[in-house]
């Protein structure tokens, strides 16, 4: 099965946002004088797992849509969610257990894909409100503004 281009595009977006947040984390550790290789490795481990989780979610949704049977699709999505969460928990456990990884970087970085989506949602909502406000003002003539 070929991965849909929308899934790839969205995963690319999440990956870029995750890299951005990962760079910010590295800078924060540098600023407080606590940066070392463990921080970088912990970030790579966890952020990479987060992006992979997002890709697998997209692929699962794509497959579920192809199934056609709503109940079977629901079951696929539920199973996928459970397995992906278990995999993320395993990555977190390994990252925290092994001293080669910074525990803080591991735990924080796993949220970067979600943070990327939250920021995009907020930006799109703001743009939508601005466009709606601009559209609303277009319908008001200068005389109406003066009389208001």
ZIJO-V25756 format. One record per residue. N is the residue number from 0. SS is DSSP state (helix for helix, strand for strand, loop for the rest). PSI is psi in whole degrees, -180 to 180 (* if undefined). Layout:
# ZIJO-V25756
N_SS_PSI / N_SS_PSI
This chain:
# ZIJO-V25756
0_loop_130 / 1_loop_136 / 2_loop_129 / 3_loop_145 / 4_helix_-27 / 5_helix_-42 / 6_helix_-44 / 7_helix_-42 / 8_helix_-46 / 9_helix_-38 / 10_helix_-40 / 11_helix_-44 / 12_helix_-47 / 13_helix_-39 / 14_helix_-43 / 15_helix_-45 / 16_helix_-38 / 17_helix_-40 / 18_helix_-42 / 19_helix_-51 / 20_helix_-34 / 21_helix_-41 / 22_helix_-41 / 23_helix_-39 / 24_helix_-43 / 25_helix_-42 / 26_helix_-38 / 27_helix_-44 / 28_helix_-37 / 29_helix_-43 / 30_helix_-35 / 31_loop_3 / 32_loop_23 / 33_loop_10 / 34_loop_137 / 35_loop_179 / 36_helix_-31 / 37_helix_-34 / 38_helix_-47 / 39_helix_-46 / 40_helix_-40 / 41_helix_-40 / 42_helix_-46 / 43_helix_-43 / 44_helix_-55 / 45_helix_-44 / 46_helix_-40 / 47_helix_-42 / 48_helix_-37 / 49_helix_-42 / 50_helix_-41 / 51_helix_-40 / 52_helix_-44 / 53_helix_-44 / 54_helix_-46 / 55_helix_-35 / 56_helix_-48 / 57_helix_-43 / 58_helix_-41 / 59_helix_-43 / 60_helix_-42 / 61_helix_-46 / 62_helix_-39 / 63_helix_-37 / 64_helix_-30 / 65_helix_-21 / 66_helix_-45 / 67_loop_-36 / 68_loop_119 / 69_helix_-43 / 70_helix_-42 / 71_helix_-39 / 72_helix_-43 / 73_helix_-44 / 74_helix_-40 / 75_helix_-46 / 76_helix_-41 / 77_helix_-46 / 78_helix_-44 / 79_helix_-43 / 80_helix_-45 / 81_helix_-46 / 82_helix_-41 / 83_helix_-38 / 84_helix_-40 / 85_helix_-41 / 86_helix_-42 / 87_helix_-40 / 88_helix_-40 / 89_helix_-43 / 90_helix_-45 / 91_helix_-42 / 92_helix_-44 / 93_helix_-45 / 94_helix_-36 / 95_helix_-36 / 96_helix_-35 / 97_loop_132 / 98_loop_-9 / 99_loop_-17 / 100_loop_144 / 101_loop_122 / 102_helix_-41 / 103_helix_-46 / 104_helix_-39 / 105_helix_-48 / 106_helix_-42 / 107_helix_-43 / 108_helix_-26 / 109_loop_-19 / 110_loop_-6 / 111_helix_-41 / 112_helix_-42 / 113_helix_-40 / 114_helix_-38 / 115_helix_-45 / 116_helix_-37 / 117_helix_-44 / 118_helix_-44 / 119_helix_-43 / 120_helix_-42 / 121_helix_-42 / 122_helix_-44 / 123_helix_-38 / 124_helix_-41 / 125_helix_-43 / 126_helix_-40 / 127_helix_-43 / 128_helix_-41 / 129_helix_-42 / 130_helix_-40 / 131_helix_-39 / 132_helix_-41 / 133_helix_-39 / 134_helix_-40 / 135_helix_-35 / 136_helix_-25 / 137_helix_-31 / 138_loop_-7 / 139_loop_122 / 140_loop_167 / 141_helix_-34 / 142_helix_-42 / 143_helix_-38 / 144_helix_-41 / 145_helix_-36 / 146_helix_-17 / 147_loop_*
